[in-house]
Amino acid sequence: MDTGSEHSVFRSIYWLLLALAASGLIGCGGPREYVYHYEAGRTATVAEDGRAIAPPRAPRTVRAAIDAGNQIAGSPYVYGGGHGPEERGGYDCSGATSYVLRSIGRLHGSLASDEFRHYGQSGEGDWISVYARRGHVFLVVAGLRFDTGWAGGGHETGPRWTRRSRPTDGCVLRHPSGL
């Protein structure tokens, strides 16, 4: 094969891979965006005070995860917070995620955001999903995002529940077994 033919083959493969990625048939590091979709009886909602309300059909473990998130929602963002035995008065992203998963018996200790890329099982969960990339992690519980940042233009930081969409470029999607 001459150089012109090789270039043509590589260009064809490049365009094929680009088209497959755009169609969603192959991934480029995970989902592109978290988007809240309300489904009656199955999706959590956010009350005026910022606390999450579990959907009526949620399993007990999911209700416990929402309760755990409510306990720390509104806490300040503290780098390294939520890790280790000492109380630091706040949580970072992986500390908040670890807290919720520890509270429902699905994690022992704490993980850093990078480590959550290998947590549990691959893919989206039925009730709880972990979106993890190098440098950040957040949870989706019963369709509702529990995150420490990226409030879509707002300046809020620290763990909180939100319906706001957010980009998820580079995230790996994981979930606790059975959830």
C-alpha positions as CSV (number, residue, x, y, z in Angstrom):
1,M,0.0,0.0,0.0
2,D,1.4,3.4,-0.9
3,T,1.4,6.4,1.4
4,G,-1.6,8.0,-0.3
5,S,-3.7,4.8,0.2
6,E,-2.6,4.5,3.8
7,H,-3.6,8.1,4.5
8,S,-7.0,7.5,2.9
9,V,-7.6,4.4,4.9
10,F,-6.7,6.1,8.2
11,R,-8.8,9.1,7.3
12,S,-11.8,6.8,6.6
13,I,-11.3,5.0,10.0
14,Y,-11.0,8.4,11.7
15,W,-14.3,9.6,10.3
16,L,-16.0,6.3,11.1
17,L,-14.9,6.4,14.7
18,L,-16.0,10.0,14.9
19,A,-19.4,9.2,13.6
20,L,-19.8,6.2,16.0
21,A,-18.8,8.4,18.9
22,A,-21.3,11.1,17.9
23,S,-24.1,8.5,17.6
24,G,-23.3,7.2,21.1
25,L,-22.5,3.7,19.8
26,I,-19.0,4.0,21.2
27,G,-18.0,6.0,24.3
28,C,-15.4,8.7,24.8
29,G,-14.9,8.4,28.5
30,G,-18.5,8.1,29.7
31,P,-21.7,10.1,29.6
32,R,-21.6,13.7,28.3
33,E,-24.0,15.3,30.7
34,Y,-26.1,14.6,33.8
35,V,-29.7,15.7,33.1
36,Y,-32.5,15.5,35.7
37,H,-35.6,13.7,34.4
38,Y,-38.6,13.5,36.7
39,E,-40.5,10.2,36.7
40,A,-43.5,10.2,39.1
41,G,-43.1,7.7,41.9
42,R,-39.4,6.9,41.1
43,T,-37.5,10.2,41.2
44,A,-36.4,12.2,44.2
45,T,-37.3,15.9,44.5
46,V,-35.8,18.8,46.3
47,A,-37.8,20.7,49.0
48,E,-37.5,24.4,49.4
49,D,-35.1,23.9,52.3
50,G,-32.7,22.0,50.0
51,R,-33.4,18.6,51.5
52,A,-34.1,15.7,49.2
53,I,-37.4,13.9,49.4
54,A,-37.3,10.2,48.5
55,P,-39.8,8.9,45.9
56,P,-42.6,6.6,47.2
57,R,-41.2,3.5,45.5
58,A,-37.6,3.9,46.6
59,P,-36.1,0.9,48.4
60,R,-35.1,1.3,52.1
61,T,-31.4,1.6,51.1
62,V,-32.1,4.4,48.7
63,R,-34.1,6.2,51.4
64,A,-31.2,5.8,53.8
65,A,-28.8,7.3,51.2
66,I,-31.1,10.3,50.8
67,D,-31.3,10.7,54.6
68,A,-27.5,10.5,54.8
69,G,-27.1,13.2,52.1
70,N,-29.7,15.4,53.9
71,Q,-27.6,15.2,57.1
72,I,-24.6,16.8,55.4
73,A,-26.4,18.9,52.7
74,G,-25.5,22.5,53.1
75,S,-22.2,21.8,54.9
76,P,-19.3,23.9,53.6
77,Y,-16.8,22.6,51.1
78,V,-13.6,21.7,52.8
79,Y,-10.7,20.2,50.8
80,G,-10.0,16.8,52.5
81,G,-13.3,17.0,54.5
82,G,-15.1,13.8,55.2
83,H,-11.9,11.7,55.1
84,G,-10.3,10.4,58.2
85,P,-11.5,10.2,61.8
86,E,-11.3,13.9,62.7
87,E,-14.2,16.3,62.1
88,R,-13.2,19.1,59.7
89,G,-16.6,20.9,59.6
90,G,-17.2,20.2,55.9
91,Y,-16.8,17.9,53.0
92,D,-15.1,17.7,49.6
93,C,-16.6,15.8,46.7
94,S,-15.1,12.4,47.6
95,G,-15.7,12.9,51.3
96,A,-19.4,13.6,50.7
97,T,-19.8,10.6,48.3
98,S,-17.9,8.4,50.8
99,Y,-20.1,9.6,53.6
100,V,-23.4,8.6,51.8
101,L,-22.1,5.2,50.6
102,R,-20.6,4.4,54.1
103,S,-24.0,5.3,55.7
104,I,-25.8,2.7,53.6
105,G,-23.1,0.0,54.2
106,R,-21.7,0.1,50.6
107,L,-18.3,1.5,51.5
108,H,-15.8,1.0,54.3
109,G,-13.6,4.0,54.9
110,S,-13.2,6.7,52.3
111,L,-12.1,6.9,48.6
112,A,-10.5,9.7,46.7
113,S,-12.3,10.8,43.5
114,D,-9.9,8.9,41.3
115,E,-10.5,5.7,43.2
116,F,-14.3,5.9,42.6
117,R,-13.6,5.3,38.9
118,H,-13.1,1.6,40.0
119,Y,-15.8,1.5,42.7
120,G,-18.7,-1.0,42.6
121,Q,-20.0,-2.2,39.2
122,S,-19.7,-0.6,35.8
123,G,-22.5,1.5,34.3
124,E,-25.5,3.3,35.6
125,G,-27.4,1.9,38.6
126,D,-31.1,1.5,38.9
127,W,-31.2,3.8,42.0
128,I,-27.7,5.1,42.7
129,S,-25.0,6.1,40.2
130,V,-21.5,7.4,40.8
131,Y,-20.0,9.8,38.3
132,A,-16.2,9.8,38.8
133,R,-13.3,11.3,37.0
134,R,-9.8,12.4,38.0
135,G,-10.4,15.3,40.4
136,H,-14.1,15.0,41.0
137,V,-16.9,12.6,41.9
138,F,-20.7,13.0,42.5
139,L,-23.7,10.8,43.2
140,V,-27.1,10.6,41.5
141,V,-29.6,9.0,44.0
142,A,-33.1,8.3,42.6
143,G,-32.4,10.6,39.7
144,L,-31.3,13.6,41.9
145,R,-27.7,14.9,41.8
146,F,-25.8,15.1,45.1
147,D,-22.7,17.2,44.4
148,T,-20.3,19.7,46.0
149,G,-20.0,22.1,43.1
150,W,-20.9,23.2,39.6
151,A,-24.2,24.7,40.3
152,G,-24.6,25.8,36.7
153,G,-23.3,29.4,37.2
154,G,-24.0,29.7,40.9
155,H,-21.4,30.1,43.6
156,E,-22.6,27.4,46.0
157,T,-20.1,24.9,47.1
158,G,-20.3,22.0,49.5
159,P,-22.6,19.0,49.3
160,R,-26.1,19.7,48.2
161,W,-29.0,18.2,46.2
162,T,-29.8,19.8,42.8
163,R,-31.8,19.2,39.7
164,R,-29.4,21.3,37.6
165,S,-27.7,19.6,34.7
166,R,-23.9,19.4,34.5
167,P,-21.3,18.3,32.0
168,T,-19.7,14.9,32.8
169,D,-16.9,14.8,30.3
170,G,-14.3,12.3,31.3
171,C,-16.6,10.7,33.9
172,V,-16.8,6.9,34.4
173,L,-20.2,5.8,35.5
174,R,-20.3,3.2,38.4
175,H,-22.9,2.0,40.9
176,P,-23.1,0.0,44.1
177,S,-24.0,-3.6,43.5
178,G,-27.7,-4.2,43.4
179,L,-28.7,-0.5,43.3
